[in-house]
Amino acid sequence: MKTFIAVLVLFVAVQCAAQESQQQKTPATLKSILLQQLRETHNQKNWFVSGKEAMAGLTPEQAAWNDGKNHSVGQLAQHLVFWNSQSLAQFKGEKPAQPGDNNETFKFDPKQWNSIVSQFDDVMTKLEEVVSSADDAKIQKLAPTVARIAQHNAYHIGEIVMVRKAQGSWNPDTGVK
C-alpha cells in the first residue's frame, strides 16, 4: 500500500511539473509577473475573480447598497479608480490631486456607477500599457508600486465579493472553482 501511495504521489508530481513547463514556455520576467498581477485584478480570472467580474451585472442601486457597517461596492470601486488613477498620473509624470483624507476616495454617487465601472477598466488598461511599454530600468523603478497596486486591488475585490454575498447579488458560478 505504501508503495502504491508513493508511486501515485510521484505520478501526480510529474504530471504537475509537465503541465507547468507546458504553460510557461518562456521564463517569467519582472515585467510579465507585474502584467499578470494587473490583468488578474483587472479582467482575467485566475486564483480569484477580477475586478471586472466582481463589479459585473450590478445596478446602480445594488452598487450603492451597504450593511451599515462596511463600504458599498460602488464606494470600493470608486476608491480603486481614485488610487489607480493617482498611480497612473505619477507614472506619466503628472502631479495627481491628493484627497483631503482617505474617506474622500470612497465618495460614491449611484448615478455614476456605469461611469465608474468604465473608468476602472480604462485606468487598468492604461496601467497595463505603461508596464508593457516600459524598458527594464523603468520596470525596476515601477515594480514596487505596481505590486502594491495589484495587492490593493485584490484586497478590495475580495471586499466587493463579500459585500455582494451579504447583499445576495453574488452568483457563486462567477467565483473560482
C-alpha positions as CSV (number, residue, x, y, z in Angstrom):
1,M,0.0,0.0,0.0
2,K,2.8,2.4,0.9
3,T,4.5,1.7,-2.5
4,F,1.2,2.4,-4.3
5,I,0.8,5.8,-2.5
6,A,4.4,6.7,-3.2
7,V,4.0,5.9,-6.9
8,L,0.7,7.8,-7.0
9,V,2.3,10.9,-5.4
10,L,5.3,10.7,-7.8
11,F,2.9,10.4,-10.8
12,V,0.9,13.4,-9.7
13,A,4.1,15.4,-9.1
14,V,5.4,14.5,-12.6
15,Q,2.1,15.5,-14.2
16,C,2.1,18.8,-12.4
17,A,5.7,19.6,-13.4
18,A,4.9,18.7,-17.1
19,Q,1.8,20.9,-17.1
20,E,3.8,23.8,-15.5
21,S,6.5,23.5,-18.1
22,Q,4.0,23.5,-21.0
23,Q,2.3,26.6,-19.6
24,Q,5.5,28.5,-19.1
25,K,7.3,28.2,-22.4
26,T,9.2,31.5,-21.8
27,P,10.7,32.3,-18.5
28,A,8.9,34.7,-16.3
29,T,10.3,38.2,-16.1
30,L,9.5,41.0,-13.7
31,K,7.5,42.7,-16.4
32,S,5.5,39.6,-17.2
33,I,4.7,39.0,-13.5
34,L,3.6,42.6,-12.9
35,L,1.4,42.4,-16.0
36,Q,-0.1,39.2,-14.8
37,Q,-0.9,40.8,-11.4
38,L,-2.5,43.8,-13.1
39,R,-4.5,41.7,-15.5
40,E,-5.8,39.3,-12.9
41,T,-7.1,42.2,-10.8
42,H,-8.5,43.8,-13.9
43,N,-10.2,41.3,-16.2
44,Q,-8.6,37.9,-16.1
45,K,-9.9,35.3,-13.6
46,N,-7.2,33.1,-12.1
47,W,-6.9,32.3,-8.3
48,F,-9.6,34.9,-7.6
49,V,-12.2,36.8,-9.6
50,S,-11.1,40.0,-11.3
51,G,-12.4,43.5,-10.7
52,K,-14.4,43.3,-13.9
53,E,-16.1,40.1,-12.7
54,A,-16.7,41.4,-9.2
55,M,-18.4,44.5,-10.5
56,A,-20.3,43.0,-13.4
57,G,-24.1,43.0,-13.6
58,L,-24.9,45.3,-10.7
59,T,-27.5,48.1,-11.0
60,P,-26.6,51.5,-9.5
61,E,-28.9,50.7,-6.6
62,Q,-27.2,47.4,-5.9
63,A,-23.8,49.1,-6.1
64,A,-24.9,51.7,-3.5
65,W,-26.2,49.1,-1.0
66,N,-24.3,48.6,2.2
67,D,-25.0,46.8,5.5
68,G,-24.5,50.0,7.6
69,K,-21.0,48.8,8.7
70,N,-19.0,48.3,5.6
71,H,-18.5,50.2,2.3
72,S,-20.7,49.6,-0.7
73,V,-19.5,48.0,-3.9
74,G,-19.7,51.5,-5.5
75,Q,-17.6,53.1,-2.8
76,L,-15.0,50.4,-3.1
77,A,-14.9,50.7,-6.9
78,Q,-14.6,54.5,-6.7
79,H,-11.8,54.0,-4.2
80,L,-9.9,51.7,-6.6
81,V,-10.5,54.1,-9.5
82,F,-9.2,57.0,-7.5
83,W,-6.0,55.4,-6.3
84,N,-5.2,53.6,-9.5
85,S,-5.7,56.9,-11.3
86,Q,-3.3,58.6,-8.9
87,S,-0.6,56.0,-9.6
88,L,-1.1,56.2,-13.3
89,A,-0.7,60.0,-13.2
90,Q,2.5,59.6,-11.2
91,F,3.8,57.1,-13.7
92,K,3.1,59.6,-16.5
93,G,5.0,62.3,-14.6
94,E,1.8,64.2,-13.8
95,K,1.0,65.6,-10.3
96,P,-2.2,63.9,-9.1
97,A,-4.5,65.8,-6.9
98,Q,-4.5,64.4,-3.3
99,P,-7.6,63.9,-1.3
100,G,-8.1,65.7,2.0
101,D,-8.4,62.3,3.6
102,N,-8.8,58.7,2.6
103,N,-12.6,58.9,3.3
104,E,-12.9,61.2,0.3
105,T,-11.8,58.5,-2.0
106,F,-14.9,56.4,-1.1
107,K,-17.4,59.1,-2.2
108,F,-19.9,57.4,-4.5
109,D,-22.9,58.7,-6.4
110,P,-25.0,55.8,-7.8
111,K,-25.8,57.9,-10.9
112,Q,-22.1,57.5,-11.8
113,W,-22.0,53.7,-11.4
114,N,-21.6,52.8,-15.1
115,S,-19.0,55.5,-15.5
116,I,-17.0,54.2,-12.5
117,V,-17.0,50.6,-14.0
118,S,-15.8,52.1,-17.3
119,Q,-13.2,54.2,-15.5
120,F,-11.9,51.1,-13.7
121,D,-11.5,49.3,-17.0
122,D,-9.8,52.3,-18.6
123,V,-7.3,53.1,-15.8
124,M,-6.4,49.4,-15.5
125,T,-5.8,49.1,-19.3
126,K,-3.6,52.2,-19.2
127,L,-1.6,50.9,-16.2
128,E,-1.0,47.7,-18.2
129,E,0.1,49.7,-21.2
130,V,2.6,51.7,-19.1
131,V,4.1,48.4,-17.7
132,S,4.0,46.7,-21.1
133,S,5.9,49.6,-22.8
134,A,8.4,50.2,-20.1
135,D,12.1,49.2,-20.5
136,D,13.9,47.1,-17.9
137,A,15.2,50.2,-16.0
138,K,11.7,51.7,-15.8
139,I,10.2,48.4,-14.7
140,Q,12.7,48.2,-11.8
141,K,11.6,51.7,-10.7
142,L,7.8,50.9,-11.1
143,A,7.8,47.4,-9.7
144,P,7.2,48.1,-6.0
145,T,4.3,50.5,-6.8
146,V,2.7,48.2,-9.4
147,A,2.9,45.2,-7.0
148,R,1.2,47.3,-4.3
149,I,-1.5,48.4,-6.8
150,A,-2.2,44.7,-7.5
151,Q,-2.3,43.9,-3.8
152,H,-4.6,46.8,-3.0
153,N,-6.9,45.9,-5.9
154,A,-7.0,42.2,-4.8
155,Y,-7.9,43.2,-1.3
156,H,-10.8,45.4,-2.3
157,I,-12.0,43.0,-4.9
158,G,-12.4,40.5,-2.1
159,E,-14.4,43.0,-0.2
160,I,-16.6,43.7,-3.2
161,V,-17.4,40.0,-3.5
162,M,-18.1,39.8,0.3
163,V,-20.5,42.8,0.1
164,R,-22.2,41.1,-2.9
165,K,-22.6,37.9,-1.0
166,A,-24.1,39.7,2.0
167,Q,-26.4,41.5,-0.4
168,G,-27.4,38.3,-2.1
169,S,-26.3,39.6,-5.5
170,W,-23.3,37.3,-6.0
171,N,-23.6,34.4,-8.4
172,P,-21.4,31.6,-7.0
173,D,-20.9,30.3,-10.5
174,T,-18.9,33.5,-11.2
175,G,-16.4,32.5,-8.5
176,V,-13.2,30.5,-9.0
177,K,-13.9,26.8,-8.9
